[in-house]
Amino acid sequence: MIEITEIFSGSPAERAGIQTGDQLVAVNDTVIHDVLDYRFAAADKLLTVRIVRDGAEMSVQVHKHEYEDLGLGFATALMDEKRTCGNHCIFCFIDQNPKGMRETIYFKDDDARLSFLQGSYITLTNLTDEDVDRIIRMHMTVNVSVQTTDPQLRCKMLGNKHAGESLRHLWRMAEAGVSMNCQIVLCPTWNDGDHLHKTLADLFSMVPAVESIAVVPFGMTKFRQHLCPIPAFTVETAREAIEQIEAVQRWSLEANGSRIVYASDELYLLAELPLPDDEAYEGYPQYENGVGMLRYLMNEFYDALEDAEYDGEARFLTIATGAAAHPFLEKMMQDLEAKFPQVHCQVLLIRNDFFGHTITVAGLLTYQDLCAQLQGKELGSAVLLTETCLRHDDVFLDDKSKEDLEHALGVHVIKCKVDGYVLLDTVLGYAEGE
């Protein structure tokens, strides 16, 4: 049983007389254990909701629109505890974090329910056969962090003796037609080269169940002492990986009508190669994995700039970003100023001294580095930061707030959505970034 902690006003549950404090037992014939059971069972128009109130079980009939939310709130979004990761991956970013950061940074999840609800990736190592049964029954879409399809190598890379055996879940879901998006965290000398070839061949044998594959380079911070040694990517090793991926893309376009596999933006930057054109991303199925994010941002920005008008006062402001996005944003702002000379938006590169200079994404910038590298500079009327370096309550990774940064710099700090249209409107003063 799961306690109902909230009844949403005007909801079907409220109209049916369900109350806060009732214990949810089942919806129709489905016993509710967590949010997936609840969402799956509560989609119908006519529901029989079994609850326990004051120790007595009772049934309540609920009429609603198909897929309309029933209107129940619970103590946690999962209606259950999160499943923690039991792996010890050689590339784990969390293991490369220093002490003193916000508490949530150190939590490792590996939960299929979060994969379905939030798009996170799972390794399959803590899935049971019953879990897979449910995934198949519910026709869930699952995001799988594969790394390699070599069982022995997978055990070594994930630091889990069951990691190879758990690949059977991948094959079973593919045979059942479960939609999967896959990820390969590429580690030089470990799962690249011939290993990457085998992994891609195995995953392509699962098409169309495997809908997309992202190949992303592992992230190396300066805090890898006493961890498994992994060579850093060089321009040459990154280019070798991209050449291998693009060869598979060309074959897949002929064989499947789609590339299916994509290299992340970061891998192209490490290789010092230009980003692919818009059409090469085929609708950006792996956008949230950093595949095509920069190209998409630029497309939106230039579409907006083409139609933009501005006859306002002179503006001067600053974008602070990491090394990865810096040259792209700088070019975008130069083109903006060419069209509107009264608008000057400087783009300042913030080195990641906190994690190390191998970390170049703006989403991992900290208050410490921003403060140290921006103080004393002419910043204009505001500093723009990507929303990805702040969590929902505007706190940085090192547990300082946006308000703390504003106080330290003496200037307004704007959290800007990763959206080219919003970026342009924010720089022109038409929006506040979100």
C-alpha positions in Angstrom: 0.0 0.0 0.0 1.1 3.5 -0.8 -0.1 6.5 1.2 -1.9 9.3 -0.8 -0.4 12.6 0.4 -2.3 15.0 -1.8 -5.5 15.2 -3.8 -5.3 17.7 -6.6 -8.2 20.3 -6.8 -10.8 19.6 -9.4 -9.3 16.2 -10.2 -11.3 13.0 -10.9 -10.0 11.6 -7.6 -11.4 14.6 -5.7 -14.8 14.2 -7.4 -14.8 10.5 -6.5 -14.2 11.3 -2.8 -10.7 9.9 -2.4 -9.0 11.5 0.5 -5.5 12.5 1.7 -4.3 9.8 4.0 -6.0 7.0 2.1 -3.7 4.0 1.3 -3.7 3.1 -2.4 -3.9 -0.7 -3.0 -4.8 -1.2 -6.6 -6.3 0.3 -9.7 -8.6 -2.0 -11.6 -6.8 -5.4 -11.5 -3.3 -3.9 -11.1 -1.8 -3.9 -7.6 0.2 -0.7 -7.3 3.8 -0.9 -6.2 5.2 2.2 -7.8 4.6 5.0 -10.3 4.8 2.8 -13.4 2.0 0.5 -12.1 0.0 3.6 -11.3 0.4 5.3 -14.6 -0.2 2.2 -16.6 -3.3 1.2 -14.7 -4.8 4.7 -14.4 -4.9 5.5 -18.1 -8.4 4.1 -18.7 -11.6 6.1 -18.6 -13.4 3.9 -16.0 -11.4 2.9 -12.9 -12.0 0.9 -9.8 -9.6 2.3 -7.2 -9.1 0.1 -4.2 -8.0 2.0 -1.1 -7.7 1.4 2.6 -9.2 4.1 4.9 -9.1 3.8 8.7 -8.1 0.2 8.4 -11.0 -0.9 6.1 -10.6 -1.7 2.5 -13.0 -0.1 0.1 -13.5 0.4 -3.7 -14.2 3.8 -5.4 -15.4 4.1 -8.9 -13.7 6.9 -10.9 -14.9 8.3 -14.3 -12.4 10.4 -16.3 -11.1 11.1 -19.7 -8.7 8.6 -21.2 -5.1 9.4 -20.1 -6.4 12.2 -17.9 -4.4 12.3 -14.6 -6.3 10.7 -11.8 -5.1 13.5 -9.5 -3.3 11.7 -6.7 -0.1 13.0 -5.1 2.4 10.8 -3.2 5.4 11.4 -1.0 7.9 10.7 -3.8 7.7 10.9 -7.5 8.5 7.2 -7.9 6.0 6.2 -5.1 9.0 4.1 -4.0 12.7 4.4 -3.1 15.1 5.0 -6.0 17.2 2.0 -6.9 20.9 2.8 -6.5 23.6 1.7 -8.8 25.5 -1.4 -7.8 28.3 -0.9 -10.4 31.8 0.4 -10.0 32.3 1.7 -13.5 35.9 2.6 -14.4 34.7 5.8 -16.1 32.1 6.9 -13.4 32.0 10.6 -13.2 30.6 10.6 -9.6 33.7 8.8 -8.4 35.8 11.6 -9.8 34.1 14.3 -7.7 35.8 16.0 -4.8 34.2 16.4 -1.4 32.1 19.4 -0.4 29.6 19.5 -3.4 25.9 19.4 -3.1 24.6 16.2 -1.7 22.6 15.0 -4.7 25.8 14.9 -6.8 27.0 11.8 -5.0 23.8 9.7 -5.5 24.1 7.0 -8.2 20.8 5.8 -9.7 20.3 2.9 -12.0 16.6 2.7 -12.1 14.5 1.6 -15.1 11.6 3.7 -13.9 13.7 6.9 -14.1 14.8 5.8 -17.6 11.1 5.8 -18.6 10.1 8.9 -16.7 13.2 11.2 -17.1 15.3 9.7 -19.9 18.2 8.5 -17.7 20.3 5.6 -18.8 20.4 2.2 -17.1 23.0 -0.5 -17.2 20.5 -3.4 -16.8 22.6 -4.9 -13.9 19.9 -4.6 -11.3 17.0 -5.6 -13.5 15.2 -8.9 -12.6 13.3 -11.0 -15.1 10.1 -9.7 -13.5 11.2 -6.1 -14.2 11.8 -7.0 -17.9 8.4 -8.7 -18.0 6.8 -5.4 -16.9 8.8 -3.3 -19.3 7.6 -5.6 -22.2 4.0 -5.6 -20.9 3.9 -1.8 -20.6 5.6 -1.2 -23.9 8.1 1.1 -22.2 10.9 3.0 -24.0 14.2 2.2 -22.2 17.5 4.0 -22.4 20.4 1.6 -22.0 24.0 2.4 -21.2 25.7 -0.5 -23.0 29.5 0.3 -23.2 30.2 -3.0 -24.8 28.5 -6.3 -25.7 31.5 -8.4 -24.8 30.4 -10.0 -21.6 33.9 -10.3 -20.0 34.9 -6.7 -20.9 31.5 -5.4 -19.7 32.2 -7.0 -16.3 35.5 -5.3 -16.1 34.3 -1.9 -17.3 31.2 -1.8 -15.0 33.0 -3.4 -12.0 30.2 -5.9 -11.6 30.5 -9.6 -12.1 26.9 -9.7 -13.3 27.3 -7.1 -16.0 27.9 -9.5 -18.8 25.1 -11.8 -17.9 22.7 -8.8 -17.7 23.1 -8.4 -21.5 20.5 -11.1 -21.9 17.9 -8.5 -20.9 19.0 -6.4 -23.8 18.4 -9.2 -26.3 15.2 -10.2 -24.7 13.8 -6.7 -24.9 14.9 -6.4 -28.5 13.1 -9.6 -29.4 10.0 -8.3 -27.7 10.1 -5.1 -29.7 10.8 -2.8 -26.8 12.0 0.6 -28.1 15.6 1.3 -26.9 18.0 4.2 -27.2 21.5 3.1 -26.4 24.7 4.8 -25.2 28.3 3.8 -25.4 30.7 5.7 -23.1 33.9 5.4 -25.1 37.2 4.8 -23.2 40.4 4.7 -25.2 42.2 1.3 -25.2 39.1 -0.3 -23.5 36.0 -0.4 -25.7 37.2 1.4 -28.8 38.5 0.0 -32.1 37.5 -3.7 -32.6 35.5 -3.7 -29.4 33.4 -0.8 -30.7 33.0 -2.5 -34.0 31.6 -5.6 -32.3 29.3 -3.6 -30.0 27.8 -1.6 -32.9 27.4 -4.8 -35.0 25.5 -6.4 -32.1 23.3 -3.4 -31.5 22.5 -3.0 -35.2 21.3 -6.6 -35.2 18.6 -5.4 -32.8 17.3 -2.7 -35.1 14.5 -1.6 -35.3 14.1 -2.2 -31.5 17.3 -0.2 -31.1 16.2 3.2 -32.4 19.4 5.2 -31.8 22.9 4.9 -30.4 25.1 7.7 -29.0 28.8 7.4 -28.7 30.1 9.8 -26.0 33.7 10.2 -24.7 34.2 9.5 -21.0 34.8 12.6 -18.9 38.1 12.8 -17.0 38.4 15.2 -14.0 41.6 15.9 -12.1 40.3 13.8 -9.2 41.0 10.4 -10.8 43.8 9.5 -8.3 43.7 5.8 -7.3 41.1 5.0 -10.0 41.5 2.7 -12.9 43.8 4.3 -15.4 42.2 5.4 -18.7 44.2 7.3 -21.3 42.8 10.7 -22.2 41.5 11.2 -25.7 43.9 12.8 -28.2 43.0 14.4 -31.4 44.1 11.2 -33.2 42.1 8.8 -31.1 39.0 11.0 -31.3 39.3 11.1 -35.1 39.7 7.4 -35.3 36.5 6.9 -33.4 34.6 9.4 -35.5 35.9 7.8 -38.8 34.7 4.4 -37.5 31.3 5.8 -36.5 30.8 7.7 -39.8 31.7 4.6 -41.8 28.9 2.8 -40.0 26.6 5.7 -40.6 27.2 5.5 -44.3 26.5 1.8 -44.3 23.4 2.2 -42.2 21.9 4.9 -44.4 22.0 2.4 -47.3 20.8 -0.6 -45.2 18.3 1.1 -42.9 17.5 4.5 -44.3 18.9 6.1 -41.1 22.3 6.6 -39.5 21.1 5.3 -36.1 24.5 5.8 -34.5 25.8 9.3 -33.7 28.9 10.8 -32.1 28.5 13.4 -29.5 29.4 17.0 -30.0 32.2 16.6 -27.5 33.8 13.8 -29.5 33.9 16.1 -32.6 35.4 18.9 -30.5 38.1 16.6 -29.2 38.9 15.5 -32.7 39.0 19.2 -33.8 36.5 18.5 -36.6 33.5 20.6 -37.7 30.1 19.6 -36.4 27.9 17.7 -38.9 25.1 19.6 -40.7 21.6 19.6 -39.3 20.3 16.8 -41.6 23.0 14.5 -40.2 21.2 14.4 -36.8 17.9 13.1 -38.3 15.6 14.9 -35.8 18.1 14.8 -32.9 17.1 11.5 -31.2 20.1 11.7 -28.8 19.9 15.5 -28.1 19.8 15.0 -24.4 23.0 13.0 -24.6 24.9 15.9 -26.1 24.5 14.8 -29.7 23.8 17.8 -31.9 23.1 20.2 -29.1 25.4 22.9 -30.4 24.1 22.5 -34.0 20.5 22.7 -32.8 21.2 25.8 -30.7 22.9 27.5 -33.7 20.1 26.7 -36.0 17.5 28.2 -33.6 19.6 31.3 -33.0 20.2 32.0 -36.7 16.6 31.4 -37.6 15.6 33.9 -34.9 18.3 36.4 -35.9 17.1 36.4 -39.6 13.7 37.7 -38.6 14.7 39.8 -35.6 14.2 43.5 -35.3 15.8 45.8 -32.7 15.7 49.6 -32.5 16.3 49.9 -28.8 19.0 51.5 -26.7 22.7 50.3 -26.6 23.2 47.1 -24.6 26.3 45.5 -23.2 26.3 42.2 -21.4 28.3 39.0 -21.0 27.9 35.3 -21.6 30.1 33.1 -19.4 30.6 29.6 -20.8 32.9 26.7 -21.0 35.6 26.0 -23.6 33.4 23.6 -25.6 30.7 26.2 -26.5 32.9 29.3 -26.4 33.9 29.6 -30.1 30.3 28.9 -31.3 28.7 31.4 -29.0 31.4 34.0 -29.8 30.6 33.7 -33.5 26.9 33.9 -32.9 27.3 37.1 -30.8 29.6 38.6 -33.5 27.0 38.0 -36.1 24.4 39.5 -33.8 26.4 42.7 -33.3 27.0 42.9 -37.1 23.2 43.2 -37.5 22.6 45.3 -34.5 25.8 47.4 -33.8 24.2 48.9 -30.6 24.2 45.5 -29.0 27.5 44.1 -27.6 27.5 40.7 -25.9 31.0 39.6 -25.0 31.6 35.8 -24.6 34.0 35.0 -21.8 35.7 31.5 -21.6 35.7 30.1 -18.1 38.4 27.5 -17.5 37.3 24.6 -15.3 39.9 24.9 -12.6 37.5 23.1 -10.2 37.3 19.7 -12.1 40.3 20.2 -14.4 40.8 21.7 -17.9 39.7 18.5 -19.6 36.2 19.3 -18.5 34.9 21.8 -21.0 31.1 21.8 -20.9 29.3 24.8 -19.4 27.0 22.6 -17.4 29.9 21.7 -15.0 31.0 25.2 -14.3 31.0 26.1 -10.6 30.5 29.2 -8.5 34.2 29.2 -7.6 35.5 29.3 -11.1 32.9 31.8 -12.3 33.6 34.1 -9.4 37.4 33.9 -9.6 37.5 34.5 -13.4 34.7 37.2 -13.7 35.5 39.4 -10.7 37.2 42.7 -11.7 36.0 42.5 -15.4 33.6 44.8 -17.1 30.5 42.7 -17.4 27.9 45.1 -18.6 24.3 45.0 -17.3 24.1 41.2 -16.8 25.9 37.9 -17.0 24.1 35.1 -18.8 24.7 31.5 -17.8 23.3 28.3 -19.2 20.5 26.7 -17.1 22.4 23.5 -17.1 25.0 24.7 -14.5 22.2 25.5 -12.0 19.8 23.0 -10.5 16.1 23.9 -10.2 16.6 26.0 -7.0 19.4 28.0 -8.7 22.3 26.3 -6.8 25.7 25.5 -8.4 27.5 22.2 -8.1 29.7 23.6 -5.3 26.5 24.5 -3.3 26.6 28.2 -3.8 23.6 30.0 -5.3 23.0 32.3 -8.2 22.2 35.0 -5.6 25.7 34.5 -4.1 27.3 35.0 -7.5 25.2 38.2 -8.1 26.4 39.5 -4.8 30.0 38.7 -5.5 30.0 40.2 -9.0 27.7 43.1 -8.3 25.7 42.4 -11.5 22.5 40.7 -12.4 22.9 37.0 -13.3 20.4 35.5 -15.8 19.9 31.7 -16.1 19.2 31.2 -19.8 17.4 28.2 -21.3 19.4 26.2 -23.9 17.3 27.5 -26.7 18.5 29.7 -29.6 15.3 31.8 -29.7 15.4 32.4 -26.0 19.1 33.3 -26.1 18.5 35.9 -28.8 15.5 37.4 -26.9 17.5 37.5 -23.7 20.5 39.3 -25.3 18.1 41.8 -26.9 16.3 42.3 -23.6 13.0 40.8 -24.7 13.1 37.9 -22.2 14.7 37.0 -18.9 16.3 33.7 -20.2 13.7 31.1 -19.1 
